[in-house]
């Protein structure tokens, strides 16, 4: 089951057409992040720039995997709510 959820997370399963446009707030955050990264990189020598890019790459890998785990956990929690709401026989 988690393979299916991961495929959904990574966009390999598209139950509907997905919008790829970022919201205004996310665009601002991304612009700020990009600006700060460029400012920081401009102050580094070539060796330090390479080290920084390696750090950014490692952080991106970690973040991507963490986001996938969070998505899967949230999806499972939603499924448990659905199960409890529609399937589980509760007396109240």
N, CA, C and O atoms as CSV, one atom per row, in Angstrom:
chain,resi,resn,atom,element,x,y,z
A,1,UNK,N,N,0.817,-1.198,0.000
A,1,UNK,CA,C,0.000,0.000,0.000
A,1,UNK,C,C,0.854,1.252,0.000
A,1,UNK,O,O,0.502,2.216,-0.681
A,2,UNK,N,N,1.967,1.287,0.735
A,2,UNK,CA,C,2.764,2.509,0.788
A,2,UNK,C,C,3.381,2.825,-0.574
A,2,UNK,O,O,3.628,3.994,-0.868
A,3,UNK,N,N,3.638,1.815,-1.415
A,3,UNK,CA,C,4.151,2.100,-2.749
A,3,UNK,C,C,3.135,2.917,-3.545
A,3,UNK,O,O,3.511,3.843,-4.264
A,4,UNK,N,N,1.877,2.588,-3.424
A,4,UNK,CA,C,0.817,3.330,-4.096
A,4,UNK,C,C,0.793,4.771,-3.587
A,4,UNK,O,O,0.691,5.708,-4.379
A,5,UNK,N,N,0.887,4.950,-2.276
A,5,UNK,CA,C,0.867,6.283,-1.688
A,5,UNK,C,C,2.086,7.084,-2.149
A,5,UNK,O,O,1.965,8.265,-2.472
A,6,UNK,N,N,3.244,6.455,-2.179
A,6,UNK,CA,C,4.450,7.137,-2.659
A,6,UNK,C,C,4.305,7.537,-4.127
A,6,UNK,O,O,4.706,8.635,-4.513
A,7,UNK,N,N,3.745,6.668,-4.930
A,7,UNK,CA,C,3.530,6.992,-6.343
A,7,UNK,C,C,2.599,8.195,-6.483
A,7,UNK,O,O,2.808,9.057,-7.337
A,8,UNK,N,N,1.572,8.243,-5.636
A,8,UNK,CA,C,0.665,9.384,-5.636
A,8,UNK,C,C,1.412,10.645,-5.220
A,8,UNK,O,O,1.269,11.695,-5.847
A,9,UNK,N,N,2.207,10.539,-4.163
A,9,UNK,CA,C,2.969,11.690,-3.673
A,9,UNK,C,C,3.897,12.244,-4.749
A,9,UNK,O,O,3.958,13.458,-4.943
A,10,UNK,N,N,4.604,11.389,-5.435
A,10,UNK,CA,C,5.575,11.830,-6.436
A,10,UNK,C,C,4.927,12.210,-7.771
A,10,UNK,O,O,5.628,12.531,-8.731
A,11,UNK,N,N,3.614,12.174,-7.832
A,11,UNK,CA,C,2.918,12.638,-9.023
A,11,UNK,C,C,2.834,11.622,-10.141
A,11,UNK,O,O,2.464,11.963,-11.264
A,12,UNK,N,N,3.172,10.382,-9.850
A,12,UNK,CA,C,3.087,9.338,-10.872
A,12,UNK,C,C,1.657,8.840,-11.052
A,12,UNK,O,O,1.344,8.201,-12.056
A,13,UNK,N,N,0.807,9.124,-10.105
A,13,UNK,CA,C,-0.608,8.794,-10.182
A,13,UNK,C,C,-1.352,10.120,-10.099
A,13,UNK,O,O,-1.226,10.850,-9.115
A,14,UNK,N,N,-2.119,10.424,-11.121
A,14,UNK,CA,C,-2.828,11.693,-11.150
A,14,UNK,C,C,-4.332,11.453,-11.278
A,14,UNK,O,O,-4.854,11.317,-12.384
A,15,UNK,N,N,-5.023,11.403,-10.138
A,15,UNK,CA,C,-6.467,11.173,-10.203
A,15,UNK,C,C,-7.205,12.348,-10.838
A,15,UNK,O,O,-8.322,12.189,-11.328
A,16,UNK,N,N,-6.599,13.493,-10.831
A,16,UNK,CA,C,-7.144,14.668,-11.508
A,16,UNK,C,C,-5.953,15.504,-11.967
A,16,UNK,O,O,-4.816,15.257,-11.566
A,17,UNK,N,N,-6.220,16.462,-12.783
A,17,UNK,CA,C,-5.139,17.308,-13.256
A,17,UNK,C,C,-4.643,18.159,-12.099
A,17,UNK,O,O,-5.427,18.829,-11.426
A,18,UNK,N,N,-3.340,18.127,-11.875
A,18,UNK,CA,C,-2.764,18.862,-10.761
A,18,UNK,C,C,-2.251,20.214,-11.223
A,18,UNK,O,O,-1.675,20.330,-12.304
A,19,UNK,N,N,-2.458,21.225,-10.412
A,19,UNK,CA,C,-1.933,22.553,-10.707
A,19,UNK,C,C,-0.479,22.600,-10.267
A,19,UNK,O,O,-0.156,22.183,-9.155
A,20,UNK,N,N,0.399,23.102,-11.123
A,20,UNK,CA,C,1.809,23.206,-10.774
A,20,UNK,C,C,2.182,24.633,-10.395
A,20,UNK,O,O,3.347,24.922,-10.120
A,21,UNK,N,N,1.190,25.530,-10.381
A,21,UNK,CA,C,1.460,26.923,-10.057
A,21,UNK,C,C,1.509,27.107,-8.542
A,21,UNK,O,O,0.637,26.629,-7.816
A,22,UNK,N,N,2.543,27.808,-8.080
A,22,UNK,CA,C,2.689,28.072,-6.665
A,22,UNK,C,C,1.754,29.199,-6.236
A,22,UNK,O,O,1.466,30.112,-7.010
A,23,UNK,N,N,1.293,29.124,-5.011
A,23,UNK,CA,C,0.463,30.206,-4.477
A,23,UNK,C,C,1.330,31.454,-4.315
A,23,UNK,O,O,2.559,31.373,-4.313
A,24,UNK,N,N,0.684,32.595,-4.180
A,24,UNK,CA,C,1.407,33.849,-4.020
A,24,UNK,C,C,2.352,33.832,-2.831
A,24,UNK,O,O,3.480,34.316,-2.929
A,25,UNK,N,N,1.906,33.282,-1.715
A,25,UNK,CA,C,2.739,33.227,-0.511
A,25,UNK,C,C,3.951,32.321,-0.726
A,25,UNK,O,O,5.057,32.656,-0.301
A,26,UNK,N,N,3.749,31.176,-1.384
A,26,UNK,CA,C,4.879,30.287,-1.657
A,26,UNK,C,C,5.859,30.923,-2.637
A,26,UNK,O,O,7.069,30.745,-2.504
A,27,UNK,N,N,5.353,31.656,-3.610
A,27,UNK,CA,C,6.239,32.354,-4.549
A,27,UNK,C,C,7.124,33.353,-3.813
A,27,UNK,O,O,8.315,33.467,-4.102
A,28,UNK,N,N,6.538,34.077,-2.858
A,28,UNK,CA,C,7.320,35.039,-2.076
A,28,UNK,C,C,8.402,34.331,-1.270
A,28,UNK,O,O,9.546,34.783,-1.222
A,29,UNK,N,N,8.040,33.233,-0.645
A,29,UNK,CA,C,8.999,32.475,0.167
A,29,UNK,C,C,10.131,31.928,-0.704
A,29,UNK,O,O,11.299,31.993,-0.322
A,30,UNK,N,N,9.782,31.391,-1.870
A,30,UNK,CA,C,10.789,30.860,-2.777
A,30,UNK,C,C,11.703,31.962,-3.285
A,30,UNK,O,O,12.916,31.769,-3.376
A,31,UNK,N,N,11.139,33.106,-3.615
A,31,UNK,CA,C,11.932,34.242,-4.080
A,31,UNK,C,C,12.913,34.701,-3.003
A,31,UNK,O,O,14.077,34.985,-3.289
A,32,UNK,N,N,12.433,34.769,-1.772
A,32,UNK,CA,C,13.291,35.161,-0.654
A,32,UNK,C,C,14.410,34.149,-0.442
A,32,UNK,O,O,15.563,34.528,-0.239
A,33,UNK,N,N,14.073,32.880,-0.488
A,33,UNK,CA,C,15.070,31.826,-0.320
A,33,UNK,C,C,16.136,31.903,-1.410
A,33,UNK,O,O,17.330,31.807,-1.125
A,34,UNK,N,N,15.707,32.073,-2.643
A,34,UNK,CA,C,16.639,32.162,-3.768
A,34,UNK,C,C,17.550,33.379,-3.632
A,34,UNK,O,O,18.752,33.299,-3.887
A,35,UNK,N,N,16.971,34.491,-3.234
A,35,UNK,CA,C,17.756,35.718,-3.056
A,35,UNK,C,C,18.831,35.530,-1.985
A,35,UNK,O,O,19.985,35.906,-2.190
A,36,UNK,N,N,18.455,34.954,-0.855
A,36,UNK,CA,C,19.409,34.738,0.242
A,36,UNK,C,C,20.506,33.746,-0.163
A,36,UNK,O,O,21.672,33.921,0.192
A,37,UNK,N,N,20.126,32.716,-0.900
A,37,UNK,CA,C,21.121,31.745,-1.355
A,37,UNK,C,C,22.125,32.407,-2.285
A,37,UNK,O,O,23.326,32.161,-2.175
A,38,UNK,N,N,21.648,33.244,-3.198
A,38,UNK,CA,C,22.548,33.941,-4.123
A,38,UNK,C,C,23.459,34.902,-3.381
A,38,UNK,O,O,24.647,34.990,-3.691
A,39,UNK,N,N,22.920,35.625,-2.400
A,39,UNK,CA,C,23.735,36.547,-1.607
A,39,UNK,C,C,24.820,35.805,-0.848
A,39,UNK,O,O,25.970,36.242,-0.798
A,40,UNK,N,N,24.443,34.683,-0.260
A,40,UNK,CA,C,25.409,33.890,0.504
A,40,UNK,C,C,26.484,33.307,-0.412
A,40,UNK,O,O,27.673,33.380,-0.103
A,41,UNK,N,N,26.067,32.733,-1.529
A,41,UNK,CA,C,27.019,32.109,-2.461
A,41,UNK,C,C,27.995,33.134,-3.034
A,41,UNK,O,O,29.145,32.795,-3.313
A,42,UNK,N,N,27.562,34.367,-3.212
A,42,UNK,CA,C,28.431,35.410,-3.759
A,42,UNK,C,C,29.605,35.727,-2.836
A,42,UNK,O,O,30.621,36.256,-3.288
A,43,UNK,N,N,29.477,35.412,-1.560
A,43,UNK,CA,C,30.523,35.703,-0.584
A,43,UNK,C,C,31.522,34.553,-0.418
A,43,UNK,O,O,32.500,34.674,0.320
A,44,UNK,N,N,31.270,33.453,-1.101
A,44,UNK,CA,C,32.099,32.265,-0.922
A,44,UNK,C,C,33.127,32.120,-2.039
A,44,UNK,O,O,32.903,32.535,-3.176
A,45,UNK,N,N,34.270,31.514,-1.678
A,45,UNK,CA,C,35.226,31.162,-2.723
A,45,UNK,C,C,34.755,29.879,-3.404
A,45,UNK,O,O,33.781,29.264,-2.969
A,46,UNK,N,N,35.438,29.480,-4.460
A,46,UNK,CA,C,34.982,28.323,-5.253
A,46,UNK,C,C,34.867,27.042,-4.429
A,46,UNK,O,O,33.907,26.286,-4.578
A,47,UNK,N,N,35.848,26.803,-3.560
A,47,UNK,CA,C,35.827,25.586,-2.749
A,47,UNK,C,C,34.633,25.606,-1.786
A,47,UNK,O,O,33.942,24.602,-1.615
A,48,UNK,N,N,34.405,26.769,-1.162
A,48,UNK,CA,C,33.278,26.887,-0.243
A,48,UNK,C,C,31.934,26.822,-0.983
A,48,UNK,O,O,30.960,26.292,-0.447
A,49,UNK,N,N,31.876,27.355,-2.208
A,49,UNK,CA,C,30.649,27.265,-3.001
A,49,UNK,C,C,30.301,25.816,-3.286
A,49,UNK,O,O,29.138,25.420,-3.211
A,50,UNK,N,N,31.316,25.027,-3.612
A,50,UNK,CA,C,31.073,23.601,-3.884
A,50,UNK,C,C,30.561,22.904,-2.626
A,50,UNK,O,O,29.624,22.109,-2.691
A,51,UNK,N,N,31.179,23.204,-1.479
A,51,UNK,CA,C,30.739,22.616,-0.221
A,51,UNK,C,C,29.298,23.032,0.083
A,51,UNK,O,O,28.487,22.208,0.506
A,52,UNK,N,N,28.985,24.302,-0.132
A,52,UNK,CA,C,27.634,24.798,0.103
A,52,UNK,C,C,26.632,24.106,-0.819
A,52,UNK,O,O,25.549,23.724,-0.375
A,53,UNK,N,N,26.975,23.942,-2.085
A,53,UNK,CA,C,26.075,23.262,-3.017
A,53,UNK,C,C,25.862,21.800,-2.622
A,53,UNK,O,O,24.767,21.260,-2.783
A,54,UNK,N,N,26.907,21.169,-2.107
A,54,UNK,CA,C,26.762,19.794,-1.608
A,54,UNK,C,C,25.821,19.751,-0.410
A,54,UNK,O,O,25.017,18.829,-0.274
A,55,UNK,N,N,25.926,20.760,0.460
A,55,UNK,CA,C,25.026,20.854,1.609
A,55,UNK,C,C,23.580,21.040,1.138
A,55,UNK,O,O,22.673,20.361,1.620
A,56,UNK,N,N,23.375,21.959,0.200
A,56,UNK,CA,C,22.029,22.223,-0.320
A,56,UNK,C,C,21.445,20.950,-0.935
A,56,UNK,O,O,20.272,20.641,-0.726
A,57,UNK,N,N,22.249,20.225,-1.679
A,57,UNK,CA,C,21.794,18.990,-2.308
A,57,UNK,C,C,21.417,17.941,-1.255
A,57,UNK,O,O,20.386,17.277,-1.368
A,58,UNK,N,N,22.266,17.801,-0.229
A,58,UNK,CA,C,21.982,16.832,0.829
A,58,UNK,C,C,20.717,17.220,1.589
A,58,UNK,O,O,19.909,16.359,1.934
A,59,UNK,N,N,20.546,18.516,1.850
A,59,UNK,CA,C,19.347,18.979,2.550
A,59,UNK,C,C,18.097,18.750,1.701
A,59,UNK,O,O,17.052,18.357,2.220
A,60,UNK,N,N,18.207,18.994,0.413
A,60,UNK,CA,C,17.078,18.773,-0.492
A,60,UNK,C,C,16.672,17.302,-0.495
A,60,UNK,O,O,15.484,16.983,-0.450
A,61,UNK,N,N,17.659,16.405,-0.546
A,61,UNK,CA,C,17.372,14.965,-0.494
A,61,UNK,C,C,16.656,14.601,0.805
A,61,UNK,O,O,15.661,13.876,0.798
A,62,UNK,N,N,17.177,15.114,1.915
A,62,UNK,CA,C,16.573,14.850,3.220
A,62,UNK,C,C,15.150,15.406,3.280
A,62,UNK,O,O,14.230,14.718,3.721
A,63,UNK,N,N,14.977,16.630,2.844
A,63,UNK,CA,C,13.675,17.288,2.878
A,63,UNK,C,C,12.656,16.551,2.017
A,63,UNK,O,O,11.508,16.370,2.425
A,64,UNK,N,N,13.073,16.130,0.833
A,64,UNK,CA,C,12.180,15.395,-0.058
A,64,UNK,C,C,11.701,14.100,0.589
A,64,UNK,O,O,10.516,13.771,0.539
A,65,UNK,N,N,12.630,13.375,1.192
A,65,UNK,CA,C,12.270,12.119,1.837
A,65,UNK,C,C,11.384,12.374,3.063
A,65,UNK,O,O,10.427,11.639,3.304
A,66,UNK,N,N,11.705,13.405,3.825
A,66,UNK,CA,C,10.894,13.743,4.994
A,66,UNK,C,C,9.486,14.160,4.601
A,66,UNK,O,O,8.513,13.785,5.256
A,67,UNK,N,N,9.382,14.940,3.523
A,67,UNK,CA,C,8.064,15.350,3.041
A,67,UNK,C,C,7.251,14.146,2.578
A,67,UNK,O,O,6.046,14.079,2.820
A,68,UNK,N,N,7.898,13.208,1.923
A,68,UNK,CA,C,7.202,11.992,1.489
A,68,UNK,C,C,6.704,11.207,2.693
A,68,UNK,O,O,5.573,10.720,2.696
A,69,UNK,N,N,7.547,11.082,3.717
A,69,UNK,CA,C,7.126,10.376,4.932
A,69,UNK,C,C,5.941,11.069,5.598
A,69,UNK,O,O,5.011,10.406,6.057
A,70,UNK,N,N,5.973,12.403,5.652
A,70,UNK,CA,C,4.866,13.156,6.245
A,70,UNK,C,C,3.585,12.974,5.441
A,70,UNK,O,O,2.505,12.810,6.009
A,71,UNK,N,N,3.712,13.003,4.113
A,71,UNK,CA,C,2.552,12.802,3.253
A,71,UNK,C,C,1.949,11.425,3.490
A,71,UNK,O,O,0.732,11.294,3.619
A,72,UNK,N,N,2.785,10.406,3.547
A,72,UNK,CA,C,2.318,9.036,3.760
A,72,UNK,C,C,1.641,8.908,5.120
A,72,UNK,O,O,0.587,8.284,5.235
A,73,UNK,N,N,2.248,9.500,6.154
A,73,UNK,CA,C,1.654,9.443,7.492
A,73,UNK,C,C,0.294,10.137,7.516
A,73,UNK,O,O,-0.659,9.624,8.103
A,74,UNK,N,N,0.207,11.297,6.882
A,74,UNK,CA,C,-1.057,12.019,6.815
A,74,UNK,C,C,-2.114,11.254,6.052
A,74,UNK,O,O,-3.281,11.229,6.443
A,75,UNK,N,N,-1.703,10.629,4.961
A,75,UNK,CA,C,-2.625,9.832,4.157
A,75,UNK,C,C,-3.169,8.668,4.982
A,75,UNK,O,O,-4.367,8.383,4.959
A,76,UNK,N,N,-2.278,8.003,5.709
A,76,UNK,CA,C,-2.705,6.877,6.546
A,76,UNK,C,C,-3.643,7.333,7.653
A,76,UNK,O,O,-4.621,6.652,7.961
A,77,UNK,N,N,-3.348,8.490,8.258
A,77,UNK,CA,C,-4.217,9.025,9.289
A,77,UNK,C,C,-5.602,9.314,8.703
A,77,UNK,O,O,-6.615,9.005,9.329
A,78,UNK,N,N,-5.647,9.898,7.520
A,78,UNK,CA,C,-6.931,10.156,6.857
A,78,UNK,C,C,-7.689,8.870,6.577
A,78,UNK,O,O,-8.910,8.816,6.727
A,79,UNK,N,N,-6.968,7.837,6.172
A,79,UNK,CA,C,-7.616,6.552,5.916
A,79,UNK,C,C,-8.188,5.970,7.208
A,79,UNK,O,O,-9.264,5.372,7.198
A,80,UNK,N,N,-7.473,6.144,8.314
A,80,UNK,CA,C,-7.983,5.656,9.599
A,80,UNK,C,C,-9.244,6.410,10.011
A,80,UNK,O,O,-10.189,5.813,10.527
A,81,UNK,N,N,-9.255,7.735,9.781
A,81,UNK,CA,C,-10.474,8.498,10.061
A,81,UNK,C,C,-11.626,7.990,9.204
A,81,UNK,O,O,-12.743,7.820,9.694
A,82,UNK,N,N,-11.356,7.751,7.938
A,82,UNK,CA,C,-12.399,7.265,7.032
A,82,UNK,C,C,-12.901,5.906,7.490
A,82,UNK,O,O,-14.108,5.667,7.538
A,83,UNK,N,N,-11.985,5.027,7.823
A,83,UNK,CA,C,-12.365,3.694,8.297
A,83,UNK,C,C,-13.239,3.810,9.543
A,83,UNK,O,O,-14.287,3.171,9.639
A,84,UNK,N,N,-12.796,4.634,10.499
A,84,UNK,CA,C,-13.524,4.776,11.743
A,84,UNK,C,C,-14.909,5.382,11.502
A,84,UNK,O,O,-15.873,5.027,12.180
A,85,UNK,N,N,-15.001,6.282,10.550
A,85,UNK,CA,C,-16.261,6.968,10.267
A,85,UNK,C,C,-17.251,6.075,9.525
A,85,UNK,O,O,-18.433,6.046,9.865
A,86,UNK,N,N,-16.777,5.349,8.517
A,86,UNK,CA,C,-17.695,4.646,7.625
A,86,UNK,C,C,-17.725,3.132,7.782
A,86,UNK,O,O,-18.686,2.496,7.352
A,87,UNK,N,N,-16.705,2.541,8.383
A,87,UNK,CA,C,-16.634,1.084,8.410
A,87,UNK,C,C,-16.766,0.531,9.811
A,87,UNK,O,O,-17.533,-0.403,10.044
A,88,UNK,N,N,-16.038,1.091,10.728
A,88,UNK,CA,C,-15.992,0.543,12.083
A,88,UNK,C,C,-17.367,0.640,12.738
A,88,UNK,O,O,-18.024,1.680,12.693
A,89,UNK,N,N,-17.771,-0.435,13.330
A,89,UNK,CA,C,-19.068,-0.479,14.007
A,89,UNK,C,C,-18.887,0.048,15.422
A,89,UNK,O,O,-18.336,-0.636,16.285
A,90,UNK,N,N,-19.350,1.258,15.650
A,90,UNK,CA,C,-19.232,1.842,16.992
A,90,UNK,C,C,-20.620,1.997,17.591
A,90,UNK,O,O,-21.595,2.241,16.881
A,91,UNK,N,N,-20.691,1.855,18.874
A,91,UNK,CA,C,-21.952,2.043,19.589
A,91,UNK,C,C,-21.857,3.365,20.333
A,91,UNK,O,O,-20.885,3.603,21.050
A,92,UNK,N,N,-22.832,4.210,20.177
A,92,UNK,CA,C,-22.771,5.506,20.814
A,92,UNK,C,C,-24.009,5.971,21.299
A,92,UNK,O,O,-24.081,7.064,21.861
